[in-house]
Every structure is written in C-alpha cells, then in structure tokens.
Amino acid sequence: MLQIAKIACTNNAAFVMNFSIRWLDHDGIWHISEWNSGNYAINQTRTSPDLISIYVPSYARAITPYVHAILGKHGAGAPFVSYSANNQVAVYEVKGTTLDFSVNLIQ
C-alpha cells in the first residue's frame, strides 16, 4: 500500500466536484473528514493538507479520497493508501459524468 501524507484529486470529469478524506479504523468503521476541498471545475487539482492536521489518524488501516459530484453521486478512490509523515502526495484522477465516474490513483 502506498504511504503518503496528502491526497490530491485532479478533476478530468464533466462536472463540478469536491472531495473529503475517507478512512478506515481498527474496528472496520469508515469515517469521513470534516475537511473538504471546496467545489472546483474540470482541469483543476486540489490537494489536502497533511492528513494528520485534518484529524485522519496515523493508524488508519486504509485512506482514500471521497468525491462528491455536484448534482450527482459520491464515490471513493481506488486503491487505498496509508499514512506516513513523508510529505508524499497520492494523486487521484476523477473521470466520467455525475452519475458514472471513477476515482483512480495515478501517482
């Protein structure tokens, strides 16, 4: 599993979107960060702050962006990543339409 400190999402989809961070605890329960990227359009990228600073715990078993298509559905990125204080950024690409999109790790 890729170890990272931040997550970025590049919007290559046909809609305005935003994302939060979704993480899995030791009990198998998914949580969503209160932090949100704010809405942004196609051909733009937004990057989260260091995940620890937005209260994603370092012990999280899996971490992924959780994308919300404005006037559409929500979806999680794949594959999952884990936290490390290494200043690395996982970059996910969002493609598709409001009701049918993918969120895939590209870097």
Contacts in CASP RR format, 6 or more apart in sequence:
PFRMAT RR
TARGET T0000
AUTHOR 0000-0000-0000
METHOD contacts of the structure
MODEL  1
MLQIAKIACTNNAAFVMNFSIRWLDHDGIWHISEWNSGNYAINQTRTSPD
LISIYVPSYARAITPYVHAILGKHGAGAPFVSYSANNQVAVYEVKGTTLD
FSVNLIQ
1 62 0 8 1.000
1 79 0 8 1.000
1 80 0 8 1.000
1 81 0 8 1.000
1 82 0 8 1.000
2 79 0 8 1.000
2 81 0 8 1.000
2 82 0 8 1.000
2 88 0 8 1.000
2 90 0 8 1.000
2 105 0 8 1.000
3 81 0 8 1.000
3 82 0 8 1.000
3 83 0 8 1.000
3 84 0 8 1.000
3 86 0 8 1.000
3 88 0 8 1.000
4 51 0 8 1.000
4 63 0 8 1.000
4 81 0 8 1.000
4 82 0 8 1.000
4 83 0 8 1.000
4 84 0 8 1.000
4 86 0 8 1.000
4 88 0 8 1.000
4 89 0 8 1.000
4 90 0 8 1.000
5 50 0 8 1.000
5 51 0 8 1.000
5 52 0 8 1.000
5 83 0 8 1.000
5 84 0 8 1.000
5 85 0 8 1.000
5 86 0 8 1.000
5 87 0 8 1.000
5 88 0 8 1.000
5 89 0 8 1.000
6 47 0 8 1.000
6 48 0 8 1.000
6 49 0 8 1.000
6 50 0 8 1.000
6 51 0 8 1.000
6 87 0 8 1.000
6 88 0 8 1.000
6 89 0 8 1.000
6 90 0 8 1.000
7 19 0 8 1.000
7 21 0 8 1.000
7 47 0 8 1.000
7 48 0 8 1.000
7 51 0 8 1.000
7 63 0 8 1.000
7 64 0 8 1.000
7 65 0 8 1.000
7 81 0 8 1.000
7 89 0 8 1.000
7 90 0 8 1.000
7 92 0 8 1.000
8 45 0 8 1.000
8 46 0 8 1.000
8 47 0 8 1.000
8 48 0 8 1.000
8 89 0 8 1.000
8 90 0 8 1.000
8 91 0 8 1.000
8 92 0 8 1.000
9 17 0 8 1.000
9 19 0 8 1.000
9 37 0 8 1.000
9 45 0 8 1.000
9 46 0 8 1.000
9 65 0 8 1.000
9 67 0 8 1.000
9 91 0 8 1.000
9 92 0 8 1.000
9 93 0 8 1.000
9 94 0 8 1.000
9 103 0 8 1.000
10 44 0 8 1.000
10 45 0 8 1.000
10 91 0 8 1.000
10 92 0 8 1.000
10 93 0 8 1.000
10 94 0 8 1.000
10 106 0 8 1.000
11 17 0 8 1.000
11 40 0 8 1.000
11 41 0 8 1.000
11 42 0 8 1.000
11 43 0 8 1.000
11 44 0 8 1.000
11 45 0 8 1.000
11 94 0 8 1.000
12 42 0 8 1.000
12 43 0 8 1.000
12 93 0 8 1.000
12 94 0 8 1.000
12 95 0 8 1.000
13 42 0 8 1.000
13 69 0 8 1.000
13 94 0 8 1.000
13 95 0 8 1.000
13 96 0 8 1.000
13 97 0 8 1.000
13 101 0 8 1.000
14 42 0 8 1.000
14 96 0 8 1.000
14 97 0 8 1.000
14 98 0 8 1.000
15 42 0 8 1.000
15 69 0 8 1.000
15 70 0 8 1.000
15 71 0 8 1.000
15 72 0 8 1.000
15 96 0 8 1.000
15 97 0 8 1.000
15 98 0 8 1.000
15 101 0 8 1.000
16 39 0 8 1.000
16 40 0 8 1.000
16 41 0 8 1.000
16 69 0 8 1.000
16 70 0 8 1.000
17 39 0 8 1.000
17 40 0 8 1.000
17 67 0 8 1.000
17 68 0 8 1.000
17 69 0 8 1.000
17 70 0 8 1.000
17 94 0 8 1.000
18 36 0 8 1.000
18 37 0 8 1.000
18 38 0 8 1.000
18 39 0 8 1.000
18 40 0 8 1.000
18 67 0 8 1.000
18 68 0 8 1.000
18 70 0 8 1.000
19 36 0 8 1.000
19 37 0 8 1.000
19 46 0 8 1.000
19 65 0 8 1.000
19 66 0 8 1.000
19 67 0 8 1.000
19 68 0 8 1.000
20 32 0 8 1.000
20 33 0 8 1.000
20 34 0 8 1.000
20 35 0 8 1.000
20 36 0 8 1.000
20 37 0 8 1.000
20 65 0 8 1.000
20 66 0 8 1.000
20 68 0 8 1.000
21 32 0 8 1.000
21 33 0 8 1.000
21 35 0 8 1.000
21 48 0 8 1.000
21 51 0 8 1.000
21 54 0 8 1.000
21 56 0 8 1.000
21 63 0 8 1.000
21 64 0 8 1.000
21 65 0 8 1.000
21 66 0 8 1.000
22 30 0 8 1.000
22 31 0 8 1.000
22 32 0 8 1.000
22 33 0 8 1.000
22 63 0 8 1.000
22 64 0 8 1.000
22 65 0 8 1.000
22 66 0 8 1.000
22 76 0 8 1.000
23 30 0 8 1.000
23 31 0 8 1.000
23 33 0 8 1.000
23 56 0 8 1.000
23 57 0 8 1.000
23 60 0 8 1.000
23 61 0 8 1.000
23 62 0 8 1.000
23 63 0 8 1.000
23 64 0 8 1.000
24 30 0 8 1.000
24 31 0 8 1.000
24 60 0 8 1.000
24 61 0 8 1.000
24 62 0 8 1.000
24 63 0 8 1.000
24 80 0 8 1.000
25 31 0 8 1.000
25 57 0 8 1.000
25 59 0 8 1.000
25 60 0 8 1.000
25 61 0 8 1.000
26 59 0 8 1.000
26 61 0 8 1.000
28 61 0 8 1.000
32 66 0 8 1.000
33 54 0 8 1.000
33 55 0 8 1.000
33 56 0 8 1.000
34 54 0 8 1.000
34 55 0 8 1.000
35 48 0 8 1.000
35 49 0 8 1.000
35 54 0 8 1.000
35 55 0 8 1.000
37 46 0 8 1.000
37 48 0 8 1.000
38 46 0 8 1.000
39 70 0 8 1.000
40 46 0 8 1.000
45 91 0 8 1.000
47 89 0 8 1.000
48 54 0 8 1.000
50 85 0 8 1.000
50 87 0 8 1.000
51 63 0 8 1.000
51 83 0 8 1.000
52 58 0 8 1.000
52 83 0 8 1.000
52 85 0 8 1.000
56 63 0 8 1.000
56 83 0 8 1.000
57 83 0 8 1.000
58 83 0 8 1.000
58 85 0 8 1.000
60 82 0 8 1.000
60 83 0 8 1.000
61 82 0 8 1.000
62 80 0 8 1.000
62 81 0 8 1.000
62 82 0 8 1.000
63 80 0 8 1.000
63 81 0 8 1.000
63 82 0 8 1.000
63 83 0 8 1.000
64 76 0 8 1.000
64 77 0 8 1.000
64 78 0 8 1.000
64 80 0 8 1.000
64 81 0 8 1.000
64 103 0 8 1.000
65 76 0 8 1.000
65 77 0 8 1.000
65 92 0 8 1.000
65 103 0 8 1.000
66 74 0 8 1.000
66 75 0 8 1.000
66 76 0 8 1.000
66 77 0 8 1.000
67 74 0 8 1.000
67 75 0 8 1.000
67 76 0 8 1.000
67 77 0 8 1.000
67 94 0 8 1.000
67 101 0 8 1.000
67 103 0 8 1.000
68 74 0 8 1.000
68 75 0 8 1.000
69 97 0 8 1.000
69 98 0 8 1.000
69 99 0 8 1.000
69 101 0 8 1.000
70 98 0 8 1.000
71 98 0 8 1.000
72 98 0 8 1.000
72 99 0 8 1.000
73 98 0 8 1.000
73 99 0 8 1.000
73 101 0 8 1.000
75 101 0 8 1.000
75 103 0 8 1.000
76 103 0 8 1.000
77 92 0 8 1.000
77 103 0 8 1.000
77 104 0 8 1.000
77 105 0 8 1.000
78 103 0 8 1.000
78 104 0 8 1.000
78 105 0 8 1.000
79 105 0 8 1.000
81 90 0 8 1.000
81 105 0 8 1.000
89 107 0 8 1.000
90 105 0 8 1.000
90 107 0 8 1.000
91 105 0 8 1.000
91 106 0 8 1.000
91 107 0 8 1.000
92 103 0 8 1.000
92 104 0 8 1.000
92 105 0 8 1.000
92 106 0 8 1.000
93 103 0 8 1.000
93 104 0 8 1.000
93 106 0 8 1.000
94 101 0 8 1.000
94 102 0 8 1.000
94 103 0 8 1.000
95 101 0 8 1.000
95 102 0 8 1.000
95 104 0 8 1.000
96 102 0 8 1.000
END
